[in-house]
Amino acid sequence: MTSKLASLNQWVESVAQLTQADAVHWCDGSDAENTGLVERMLSNGDLLRLNEQTHPNCYLHRSSPSDVARVEHLTFVCTQDPADAGPNNNWMAPDEAHAAMDALYKGCMRGRTMYVIPYCMGPIDSPLSRCGVEITDSPYVVANMRLMTRMGADALARIEREGAFVKGLHSIGELDPNRRFIMHFPEELAIQSYGSGYGGNALLGKKCHALRIASYQARQEGWLAEHMLIVGIENPQGETHYIAAAFPSACGKTNLAMLIPPEGYRRDGWKVWTVGDDICWMRPGQDGRLYAINPEAGYFGVAPGTSEKTNANAMAMLNRDAIFTNVGVTADNQPWWEGMTTGEPAKDWQGRPYDKAVSPAAHPNARFTVSAKQCPSYTDQAEAPQGVPISAIVFGGRRASLVPLVLEARDWTHGVLVGASMASETTAAATGAVGVVRRDSMAMKPFAGYNFGDYFAHWLSFDKEGAKLPKIFQVNWFRKDAAGKFMWPGFGDNMRVLEWMLKRVTGQAHAIETPVGNLPLPADINTDGLELDASTLEQLLAVDRAGWKAEMESIAEYLDEYGDRTPSALKAERAKIAAQLA
């Protein structure tokens, strides 16, 4: 099989020659193809079949112990001018990067099949969607891309119609950490990845295309590609408002996207609809509002910490047709990870007899891959070609102190500053130390495909005549008391905060104006049925002026990192807040 598109055929042929693959397989996305791939992986040990009675059509993949997370220090943005990549990215000259990658790819697929995966990010018939083709030597990648994207014949037909696609080339190579790179060429709409089989490094439609390359595309074309969940909140009157929310990896995006409201809210008729849990593409509609699609078709979620208590909807979709990566297993071969309330592990994520003193059962960044349609809170609006209208944008991270439970930005410029200056404690989703506070603008630090100064300016550019932009909020579910305990219950109870936000959107709730933003009065947060004393809520909504003064100085230093590309409007907004705090 080949394509009707000459440029695609030529590229595939050139890669086949370079890598010296034994065979070339064009993926059609069919059930039969997937069954054949799964059987091949079961026979060679790439996949292990899980308990057919409890988890039909579910499989376990164990990756190399040195290949378990995104490798930000080996991820490069290759633009002609290093200033276009910005200090937020590692830069390499495109010619140098291509030469290094060609040397790695030379002959790397000898003895292997080369898979050609045409895919569409977003609903197949949406004008907001964009297509790509990933070439890989990993059948595990093919199986995951089938769950994560609209992959196969329909995507190829759209690529042939449009004549344009993002080129992604991936090889697991030898899985040598010293021969591992993820290169992005935004000016060429191309991605090259070598030496890793792990999710974000190997499933090139995900962070590589849908964020790093798409953010660059979005700036050229006048839209936004963001690291955000999309969730619909339906009130008792039957009105649904959609919220886009940005959190760094492993800070509760999936839990918020699949939120189950507290019992009292459910009784009153509140409902939550999941459009997406990780990536959001937004474009201004003809009515001036921002409309969003989830470019993904599945979830690649963090397993540890996911439980009936924290995310019952996620648990409900994981008992069939799922791929698990680096989780433990029970004696009867069911998947198991830390946080689960039933079962106990017999083997750890490396297949060794489980010994708590040696290793956790699941790697802290263990994952599940599953179709979005299996989620109990799935909405068919996830397939709406025009997208869903966004009423509010939320930024949040892990901060043990300072940042209140919720605040509302005064206007769009202030909101962009809130997002740009966002900071969070690091988690196990990326390699490196855990628990270090770092700036992570719009939760895009590892994912923006160009200079953050230009990115902030692009965000500001949406505030123009006729625009009906969403309100912007900041949340912090992770405040701790003096004893180090979380002060806010989180999970389903975050609905109480979302309710206040939506009442602000519709003009039905009060707020107190402070230098750092508009905050609710404690009485404005519905605490019915919640064991939370008044003093704790007051602390959660307090503004620590001395702390914020120091924060504003730190933000000034951060914005200076982007030099003359930092928009003056953002610096002026920061200076205004600092003056009010003084």
Secondary structure as the mmCIF struct_conf table of DSSP 4:
data_model
#
loop_
_struct_conf.conf_type_id
_struct_conf.id
_struct_conf.beg_label_comp_id
_struct_conf.beg_label_asym_id
_struct_conf.beg_label_seq_id
_struct_conf.end_label_comp_id
_struct_conf.end_label_asym_id
_struct_conf.end_label_seq_id
BEND BEND1 LYS A 4 LYS A 4
HELX_RH_AL_P HELX_RH_AL_P1 ALA A 6 THR A 19
TURN_TY1_P TURN_TY1_P1 GLN A 20 GLN A 20
BEND BEND2 ASP A 22 ASP A 22
STRN STRN1 ALA A 23 TRP A 26
HELX_RH_AL_P HELX_RH_AL_P2 ASP A 31 ASN A 44
TURN_TY1_P TURN_TY1_P2 GLY A 45 GLY A 45
BEND BEND3 ASP A 46 LEU A 47
STRN STRN2 LEU A 48 ARG A 49
TURN_TY1_P TURN_TY1_P3 GLU A 52 THR A 54
BEND BEND4 HIS A 55 HIS A 55
TURN_TY1_P TURN_TY1_P4 PRO A 56 ASN A 57
STRN STRN3 TYR A 59 HIS A 61
TURN_TY1_P TURN_TY1_P5 PRO A 65 SER A 66
BEND BEND5 VAL A 68 ALA A 69
STRN STRN4 ARG A 70 ARG A 70
HELX_RH_3T_P HELX_RH_3T_P1 GLU A 72 LEU A 74
STRN STRN5 THR A 75 VAL A 77
BEND BEND6 GLN A 80 ASP A 81
HELX_RH_AL_P HELX_RH_AL_P3 PRO A 82 ALA A 85
TURN_TY1_P TURN_TY1_P6 PRO A 87 ASN A 88
BEND BEND7 ASN A 89 ASN A 89
STRN STRN6 ASN A 90 TRP A 91
HELX_RH_AL_P HELX_RH_AL_P4 PRO A 94 TYR A 105
TURN_TY1_P TURN_TY1_P7 LYS A 106 GLY A 111
BEND BEND8 ARG A 112 ARG A 112
STRN STRN7 THR A 113 MET A 121
BEND BEND9 GLY A 122 GLY A 122
TURN_TY1_P TURN_TY1_P8 ILE A 124 ASP A 125
TURN_TY1_P TURN_TY1_P9 PRO A 127 LEU A 128
STRN STRN8 ARG A 130 THR A 136
BEND BEND10 ASP A 137 ASP A 137
HELX_RH_AL_P HELX_RH_AL_P5 PRO A 139 MET A 148
BEND BEND11 THR A 149 THR A 149
STRN STRN9 ARG A 150 MET A 151
BEND BEND12 GLY A 152 GLY A 152
HELX_RH_AL_P HELX_RH_AL_P6 ALA A 153 GLU A 162
STRN STRN10 VAL A 166 SER A 171
TURN_TY1_P TURN_TY1_P10 GLY A 173 GLU A 174
HELX_RH_3T_P HELX_RH_3T_P2 PRO A 177 ARG A 179
STRN STRN11 PHE A 181 PHE A 185
HELX_RH_3T_P HELX_RH_3T_P3 PRO A 186 GLU A 188
TURN_TY1_P TURN_TY1_P11 LEU A 189 LEU A 189
STRN STRN12 ALA A 190 TYR A 194
BEND BEND13 GLY A 195 GLY A 195
BEND BEND14 TYR A 198 TYR A 198
HELX_RH_AL_P HELX_RH_AL_P7 GLY A 199 ALA A 202
TURN_TY1_P TURN_TY1_P12 LEU A 204 LEU A 204
HELX_RH_PI_P HELX_RH_PI_P1 GLY A 205 ILE A 213
HELX_RH_AL_P HELX_RH_AL_P8 ALA A 214 GLU A 221
TURN_TY1_P TURN_TY1_P13 GLY A 222 GLY A 222
STRN STRN13 LEU A 224 GLU A 226
BEND BEND15 HIS A 227 HIS A 227
STRN STRN14 MET A 228 GLU A 234
TURN_TY1_P TURN_TY1_P14 PRO A 236 GLN A 237
BEND BEND16 GLY A 238 GLY A 238
STRN STRN15 THR A 240 ALA A 246
TURN_TY1_P TURN_TY1_P15 SER A 249 ALA A 250
BEND BEND17 CYS A 251 GLY A 252
HELX_RH_AL_P HELX_RH_AL_P9 LYS A 253 ALA A 257
TURN_TY1_P TURN_TY1_P16 MET A 258 MET A 258
HELX_RH_AL_P HELX_RH_AL_P10 GLU A 263 ASP A 268
TURN_TY1_P TURN_TY1_P17 GLY A 269 GLY A 269
STRN STRN16 LYS A 271 GLY A 276
BEND BEND18 ASP A 277 ASP A 278
STRN STRN17 CYS A 280 PRO A 284
TURN_TY1_P TURN_TY1_P18 GLN A 286 ASP A 287
BEND BEND19 GLY A 288 GLY A 288
STRN STRN18 LEU A 290 ILE A 293
BEND BEND20 ALA A 297 ALA A 297
STRN STRN19 GLY A 298 VAL A 302
TURN_TY1_P TURN_TY1_P19 PRO A 304 GLY A 305
HELX_RH_AL_P HELX_RH_AL_P11 GLU A 308 ALA A 316
TURN_TY1_P TURN_TY1_P20 MET A 317 MET A 317
BEND BEND21 LEU A 318 ASP A 321
STRN STRN20 ILE A 323 THR A 325
BEND BEND22 ASN A 326 ASN A 326
STRN STRN21 GLY A 328 THR A 330
TURN_TY1_P TURN_TY1_P21 ALA A 331 ASP A 332
BEND BEND23 ASN A 333 ASN A 333
STRN STRN22 PRO A 335 TRP A 336
TURN_TY1_P TURN_TY1_P22 GLU A 338 GLY A 339
BEND BEND24 THR A 341 THR A 342
STRN STRN23 PRO A 345 LYS A 347
TURN_TY1_P TURN_TY1_P23 TRP A 349 GLN A 350
BEND BEND25 GLY A 351 ARG A 352
STRN STRN24 PRO A 353 PRO A 353
HELX_LH_PP_P HELX_LH_PP_P1 TYR A 354 TYR A 354
TURN_TY1_P TURN_TY1_P24 LYS A 356 VAL A 358
BEND BEND26 ALA A 361 ALA A 362
TURN_TY1_P TURN_TY1_P25 PRO A 364 ASN A 365
STRN STRN25 ARG A 367 SER A 371
HELX_RH_3T_P HELX_RH_3T_P4 ALA A 372 GLN A 374
BEND BEND27 CYS A 375 CYS A 375
TURN_TY1_P TURN_TY1_P26 PRO A 376 SER A 377
STRN STRN26 TYR A 378 TYR A 378
HELX_RH_3T_P HELX_RH_3T_P5 ASP A 380 GLU A 383
TURN_TY1_P TURN_TY1_P27 PRO A 385 GLN A 386
STRN STRN27 VAL A 388 GLY A 396
BEND BEND28 ALA A 400 VAL A 403
BEND BEND29 LEU A 405 LEU A 405
STRN STRN28 VAL A 406 GLU A 408
BEND BEND30 ARG A 410 ASP A 411
HELX_RH_AL_P HELX_RH_AL_P12 TRP A 412 ALA A 420
TURN_TY1_P TURN_TY1_P28 SER A 421 SER A 421
STRN STRN29 ALA A 423 GLU A 425
TURN_TY1_P TURN_TY1_P29 ALA A 428 ALA A 429
STRN STRN30 ALA A 430 ALA A 430
BEND BEND31 THR A 431 GLY A 432
BEND BEND32 VAL A 434 GLY A 435
STRN STRN31 VAL A 437 ARG A 439
HELX_RH_3T_P HELX_RH_3T_P6 SER A 441 ALA A 443
TURN_TY1_P TURN_TY1_P30 LYS A 445 PHE A 447
BEND BEND33 GLY A 449 TYR A 450
HELX_RH_AL_P HELX_RH_AL_P13 PHE A 452 LEU A 460
TURN_TY1_P TURN_TY1_P31 SER A 461 PHE A 462
TURN_TY1_P TURN_TY1_P32 GLU A 465 GLY A 466
HELX_LH_PP_P HELX_LH_PP_P2 LEU A 469 PRO A 470
STRN STRN32 LYS A 471 VAL A 475
TURN_TY1_P TURN_TY1_P33 TRP A 477 PHE A 478
STRN STRN33 LYS A 480 LYS A 480
TURN_TY1_P TURN_TY1_P34 ALA A 482 ALA A 483
BEND BEND34 GLY A 484 GLY A 484
STRN STRN34 PHE A 486 PHE A 486
BEND BEND35 MET A 487 TRP A 488
HELX_RH_3T_P HELX_RH_3T_P7 PHE A 491 ASN A 494
HELX_RH_AL_P HELX_RH_AL_P14 MET A 495 VAL A 505
TURN_TY1_P TURN_TY1_P35 THR A 506 GLY A 507
BEND BEND36 ALA A 509 ALA A 509
STRN STRN35 ILE A 512 THR A 514
TURN_TY1_P TURN_TY1_P36 PRO A 515 VAL A 516
STRN STRN36 GLY A 517 LEU A 519
HELX_RH_3T_P HELX_RH_3T_P8 PRO A 522 ASP A 524
BEND BEND37 ILE A 525 ILE A 525
TURN_TY1_P TURN_TY1_P37 ASP A 528 GLY A 529
HELX_RH_AL_P HELX_RH_AL_P15 ALA A 534 LEU A 540
TURN_TY1_P TURN_TY1_P38 LEU A 541 LEU A 541
HELX_RH_AL_P HELX_RH_AL_P16 ARG A 545 ASP A 560
TURN_TY1_P TURN_TY1_P39 GLU A 561 TYR A 562
HELX_RH_3T_P HELX_RH_3T_P9 GLY A 563 ARG A 565
BEND BEND38 THR A 566 THR A 566
HELX_RH_AL_P HELX_RH_AL_P17 SER A 568 LEU A 581
#
